Amino acid sequence: MNVLLLAVIWRGVAIPLLYELLPHGGGSHTEIRHTLMDDALCLLRAADIRVLYADREFVGYDWIQGLARRGIPICVRLRSDTLMDDWTAKDWLSRLQTGHAGLLVDDTVVYGNR
């Protein structure tokens, strides 16, 4: 069994806010994620969310579009084979300079969103 957990970061500490027990060992489905976000938006406004950080399993066109419709900015760790414009994330990351751990890509289409 897995747990889908939504936490808020306050003064550098992650505080669990909502969770959903998943009836299987795999990842969450988009519908469950949207339901959890809807529940969270009963507690706070989308405008209060500075950014939603997500791991690489939290990708997909419908998920990203749903966040965009709600006005929630997202920062997600991408799998190396994720296609961004005509490049994979691995191609983008291969351009990193020594000593850098990641990069910020603006004005790039990922799952139909800039």
C-alpha positions as CSV (number, residue, x, y, z in Angstrom):
1,M,0.0,0.0,0.0
2,N,1.2,3.5,-0.8
3,V,0.2,6.9,0.5
4,L,-0.3,10.0,-1.6
5,L,0.7,12.9,0.7
6,L,0.2,16.6,0.3
7,A,2.2,18.8,2.7
8,V,2.8,22.5,3.1
9,I,6.3,23.9,3.7
10,W,6.3,26.4,6.6
11,R,9.5,27.9,7.9
12,G,11.5,25.2,6.1
13,V,9.5,22.2,7.6
14,A,7.1,20.0,5.6
15,I,3.8,19.7,7.5
16,P,1.4,17.0,6.2
17,L,-1.9,18.6,5.2
18,L,-3.9,15.8,3.5
19,Y,-3.3,12.2,2.4
20,E,-5.0,9.4,0.5
21,L,-4.2,5.7,1.1
22,L,-3.7,4.0,-2.2
23,P,-5.2,0.4,-2.4
24,H,-2.1,-0.9,-4.3
25,G,1.6,-0.6,-4.4
26,G,1.9,1.5,-7.5
27,G,1.6,5.3,-8.0
28,S,-1.5,7.5,-7.8
29,H,-3.9,8.1,-10.7
30,T,-4.6,11.5,-12.0
31,E,-8.2,11.5,-10.7
32,I,-7.0,10.8,-7.1
33,R,-4.5,13.6,-7.4
34,H,-7.1,16.1,-8.6
35,T,-9.5,15.1,-5.8
36,L,-6.7,15.7,-3.2
37,M,-6.0,19.1,-4.8
38,D,-9.7,19.9,-4.7
39,D,-9.8,19.0,-1.0
40,A,-6.7,21.2,-0.4
41,L,-8.4,24.1,-2.2
42,C,-11.2,23.9,0.4
43,L,-8.5,24.8,3.0
44,L,-6.5,27.4,1.0
45,R,-6.8,29.4,-2.2
46,A,-4.8,28.6,-5.3
47,A,-3.4,32.1,-5.1
48,D,-1.8,31.2,-1.7
49,I,0.2,28.3,-3.4
50,R,3.5,29.7,-4.4
51,V,4.6,26.4,-6.1
52,L,3.6,22.8,-6.0
53,Y,6.8,20.6,-5.9
54,A,6.3,17.1,-7.3
55,D,8.4,14.0,-8.0
56,R,8.8,12.5,-11.5
57,E,5.8,10.2,-11.1
58,F,3.6,13.3,-11.0
59,V,3.5,14.0,-14.7
60,G,1.0,13.7,-17.4
61,Y,-1.0,15.9,-19.7
62,D,-4.3,15.8,-17.7
63,W,-2.6,16.4,-14.4
64,I,-0.5,19.3,-15.6
65,Q,-3.5,20.8,-17.4
66,G,-5.7,20.5,-14.3
67,L,-3.1,22.4,-12.2
68,A,-2.8,25.1,-14.9
69,R,-6.6,25.5,-14.9
70,R,-6.6,26.0,-11.2
71,G,-3.7,28.5,-11.5
72,I,-1.3,26.4,-9.5
73,P,2.4,26.7,-10.6
74,I,4.3,23.4,-10.6
75,C,7.9,22.5,-10.3
76,V,8.4,18.8,-11.2
77,R,11.4,16.6,-11.4
78,L,11.2,15.0,-14.8
79,R,12.2,11.5,-16.0
80,S,15.2,11.6,-18.4
81,D,13.0,10.4,-21.3
82,T,10.3,13.2,-20.9
83,L,10.0,15.1,-24.2
84,M,10.2,18.8,-23.9
85,D,9.8,20.5,-27.3
86,D,11.9,18.2,-29.5
87,W,14.4,17.3,-26.8
88,T,14.3,14.8,-23.9
89,A,14.9,16.0,-20.4
90,K,18.2,14.1,-20.6
91,D,19.2,16.2,-23.6
92,W,18.4,19.4,-21.7
93,L,20.3,18.2,-18.6
94,S,23.4,17.2,-20.6
95,R,23.9,20.9,-21.2
96,L,24.4,21.6,-17.5
97,Q,27.6,23.2,-16.5
98,T,29.9,21.5,-14.0
99,G,28.7,22.0,-10.4
100,H,25.0,22.7,-11.3
101,A,22.3,20.2,-10.1
102,G,19.4,21.3,-12.4
103,L,18.1,23.9,-14.7
104,L,15.2,26.2,-15.1
105,V,13.6,26.0,-18.5
106,D,11.3,28.9,-19.5
107,D,9.0,29.0,-22.5
108,T,9.3,25.3,-23.2
109,V,6.3,23.0,-23.9
110,V,6.0,20.1,-21.5
111,Y,2.8,18.0,-21.8
112,G,1.1,20.8,-23.7
113,N,2.0,23.6,-21.3
114,R,4.6,26.3,-21.5
